[in-house]
Amino acid sequence: MDTKAPSLTIGAVARRVGVAIDTIRYYEREGLLPEPERRASGYRSYGEATVAQLRFIRRAKDLGFTLEEIRELLALSADRQRGVKAVKRRAEKRLAAIEQRIAELQRVRDGLAQLVASCPGHGKPEQCPILRALSDDEVAA
């Protein structure tokens, strides 16, 4: 739990980390953040550890990790024996998936660039290579 006494409101935490209040609530429901302490008024109260964990989650999402993968990373971060090795394996797996997606996007970009280059930009729609490719029964690989 937080090492410092909770004192931040959900709005203050959201502003500090750069996420929406609803995002924080969602992460709490998903178990990525611990249930916050409550003030006498019933409002949530957060400490610095929650801010740090939320930054971790946001940065992991920015790197393309799914919420389930982030949940695993959070659990592994507490594993003093195997944590770092397992985290590296997860990051390598994520990197491989990103590289595969980049290759797919490059293939799509190249195909679209070829269609754009072959289209004169005028004439009859049935003669447009872009429209013909999109309407063709055969799927281009």
C-alpha positions in Angstrom: 0.0 0.0 0.0 1.1 3.6 0.0 4.1 4.4 2.2 3.0 8.0 2.6 -0.4 8.8 4.2 -3.0 9.2 1.4 -3.8 12.8 0.8 -4.5 13.2 -2.9 -7.9 13.4 -4.4 -8.7 11.4 -7.5 -8.7 14.6 -9.5 -5.3 15.6 -8.3 -3.9 12.1 -9.1 -5.5 12.3 -12.6 -3.9 15.6 -13.3 -0.5 14.6 -12.1 -0.4 11.4 -14.2 -2.3 12.8 -17.2 -5.2 10.4 -17.3 -8.9 10.7 -16.9 -10.7 10.2 -13.6 -12.7 7.4 -15.2 -9.5 5.7 -16.2 -8.4 5.5 -12.5 -11.8 4.1 -11.5 -11.6 1.6 -14.3 -8.1 0.4 -13.3 -9.4 0.1 -9.7 -12.3 -2.1 -10.9 -9.9 -4.2 -13.0 -7.6 -4.7 -10.0 -4.7 -2.9 -11.5 -4.8 -0.3 -8.7 -5.5 -1.1 -5.1 -8.8 0.0 -3.6 -8.2 3.5 -2.2 -8.7 4.6 1.3 -11.8 6.7 2.0 -12.0 10.0 3.8 -14.7 10.6 6.4 -16.6 12.3 3.6 -16.5 9.1 1.5 -14.1 10.5 -1.1 -11.2 8.5 -2.4 -7.8 9.3 -0.9 -4.6 8.4 -2.7 -0.9 8.5 -1.9 2.3 8.7 -3.9 2.6 4.9 -4.4 -0.7 5.0 -6.3 0.6 7.9 -8.5 3.8 5.8 -9.2 1.7 2.7 -10.1 -0.6 4.6 -12.3 2.4 6.1 -14.2 3.7 2.6 -14.6 0.4 1.4 -16.1 0.2 4.4 -18.4 3.8 4.0 -19.7 3.3 0.2 -20.2 0.1 1.0 -22.2 2.1 3.5 -24.2 4.5 0.7 -25.1 1.7 -1.5 -26.3 1.1 -3.8 -23.4 -2.4 -5.0 -22.8 -4.1 -4.6 -19.4 -3.6 -8.4 -18.8 0.1 -8.1 -19.6 0.3 -5.0 -17.4 -1.3 -7.0 -14.6 1.4 -9.7 -15.1 4.2 -7.0 -15.1 2.9 -5.6 -11.9 2.9 -9.0 -10.2 6.4 -9.8 -11.6 7.7 -6.5 -10.3 7.2 -7.8 -6.8 8.9 -11.2 -7.6 12.5 -10.7 -6.3 13.6 -14.1 -7.6 12.3 -14.4 -11.2 10.7 -11.0 -11.8 13.3 -9.4 -14.0 13.8 -12.4 -16.2 10.1 -12.9 -16.7 9.6 -9.1 -17.4 12.3 -9.3 -20.0 10.5 -12.3 -21.7 7.2 -10.4 -21.7 8.9 -7.3 -23.2 10.6 -9.4 -25.9 7.3 -11.0 -26.7 5.6 -7.5 -27.0 8.5 -6.3 -29.2 8.1 -9.2 -31.5 4.4 -8.5 -31.8 5.1 -4.9 -32.5 7.7 -5.8 -35.2 5.2 -8.1 -36.8 2.5 -5.4 -36.8 5.0 -2.9 -38.3 5.8 -5.4 -41.1 2.0 -5.8 -41.8 1.5 -2.0 -41.9 4.5 -1.6 -44.2 2.9 -4.2 -46.6 -0.4 -2.3 -46.5 1.4 1.1 -47.0 3.3 -0.3 -50.0 0.1 -1.7 -51.6 -1.8 1.5 -51.0 1.1 3.6 -52.4 1.2 1.5 -55.5 -2.6 2.0 -56.0 -2.3 5.7 -55.4 0.6 6.0 -57.9 -1.4 4.1 -60.6 -4.5 6.2 -60.2 -4.5 9.3 -62.5 -7.1 11.0 -60.3 -9.5 11.6 -63.2 -11.7 9.7 -65.5 -14.4 7.2 -65.1 -14.8 5.5 -61.7 -14.8 2.0 -63.3 -11.3 2.8 -64.6 -9.9 3.9 -61.2 -7.4 1.3 -60.1 -8.1 2.1 -56.4 -11.8 1.4 -56.8 -11.2 -1.7 -58.9 -8.8 -3.1 -56.3 -11.4 -2.5 -53.5 -14.2 -4.1 -55.6 -12.2 -7.0 -56.9 -13.4 -10.5 -55.9 -9.8 -11.7 -55.4 -8.1 -10.6 -52.2 -4.7 -9.1 -52.8 -2.0 -10.7 -50.6 
